[in-house]
Amino acid sequence: MPPDPVDGEREHQVLEATPRTRTGRASRRFYGQRLDQVPDGPAEYAVGGRVYRAQIDLGEIVLADGRRFTSPSSAGRAAHGTAINGWKAWTRDGRTLADFVKE
């Protein structure tokens, strides 16, 4: 077994990621829910006194800065920096995105 590295003498290992390929539009699901089941329109996520705004557009959630996500949870994490259940956190007119799918 090699000796433990001393501070400043650590080797850095480079890991290669396996590229992911997708065919067609990707769709993330939460209990069978997909963003293309939510009508296009505005959505907001309020947390810690801040409100993040986005648009649902053709099965994607688009943040105000233009970043697009197929998962509302990923969009919430990108906006606020912490993991969330996006189906429950993003709302429109007081209803969660999950509520729109249940109709």
C-alpha positions in Angstrom: 0.0 0.0 0.0 1.4 3.4 -0.9 2.2 5.9 1.9 -0.2 8.6 2.7 0.5 11.8 0.7 2.0 14.7 2.6 0.3 18.1 2.1 1.4 19.6 -1.1 2.4 16.3 -2.6 -1.0 14.9 -3.5 -1.5 13.5 -6.9 -4.6 14.7 -8.7 -6.5 12.1 -10.5 -8.4 13.1 -13.6 -11.7 11.2 -14.1 -13.3 11.1 -17.5 -17.0 11.3 -17.7 -18.9 9.0 -20.1 -20.7 11.2 -22.6 -24.4 11.0 -22.5 -26.4 10.8 -25.8 -30.0 11.7 -26.1 -32.4 11.1 -28.9 -35.3 13.6 -29.1 -36.3 15.8 -26.2 -35.4 14.5 -22.8 -38.1 14.6 -20.1 -37.5 14.1 -16.4 -40.3 12.6 -14.4 -41.6 12.8 -10.8 -44.2 10.1 -10.1 -45.0 10.0 -13.8 -45.3 13.8 -14.1 -43.7 15.6 -17.0 -43.4 19.4 -17.7 -45.1 19.0 -21.0 -48.3 18.2 -19.0 -48.2 21.7 -17.4 -49.7 24.4 -19.5 -47.2 27.0 -20.8 -47.1 30.2 -18.7 -45.4 31.8 -15.8 -44.2 30.1 -12.6 -42.5 31.3 -9.4 -40.6 29.8 -6.6 -40.5 31.8 -3.3 -38.0 30.9 -0.6 -36.2 32.9 2.1 -37.8 36.2 1.2 -36.8 35.9 -2.5 -39.0 35.1 -5.5 -37.6 33.4 -8.6 -39.6 33.7 -11.8 -39.6 31.4 -14.7 -41.7 30.4 -17.7 -43.0 27.0 -18.7 -42.4 26.7 -22.4 -42.9 23.6 -24.5 -42.2 21.1 -21.7 -39.2 23.1 -20.2 -38.9 25.5 -17.4 -37.0 28.6 -18.5 -35.4 30.8 -15.8 -35.2 34.6 -16.1 -31.6 34.4 -17.2 -32.5 32.1 -20.1 -31.3 28.7 -18.7 -33.7 25.9 -19.7 -34.5 22.7 -17.7 -36.6 19.7 -18.2 -36.9 19.2 -14.4 -38.5 21.8 -12.1 -36.3 20.5 -9.3 -33.1 21.2 -11.4 -34.4 24.6 -12.2 -35.1 25.4 -8.5 -31.6 24.2 -7.6 -30.0 26.3 -10.3 -32.0 29.4 -9.2 -31.5 29.1 -5.4 -28.6 26.8 -5.0 -30.2 24.1 -2.9 -32.0 20.9 -3.6 -35.8 21.1 -3.7 -38.9 19.2 -4.8 -39.6 21.4 -7.8 -43.1 20.0 -8.4 -44.1 21.4 -5.0 -41.9 24.5 -4.9 -42.8 26.1 -8.2 -46.2 27.7 -8.2 -48.7 29.5 -10.5 -51.6 31.4 -9.1 -51.2 29.7 -5.7 -51.1 26.2 -7.2 -48.1 23.9 -7.4 -46.9 22.5 -10.8 -48.0 19.1 -9.5 -51.5 20.4 -9.1 -51.7 21.2 -12.8 -50.8 17.6 -13.7 -53.4 16.1 -11.4 -56.2 17.8 -13.4 
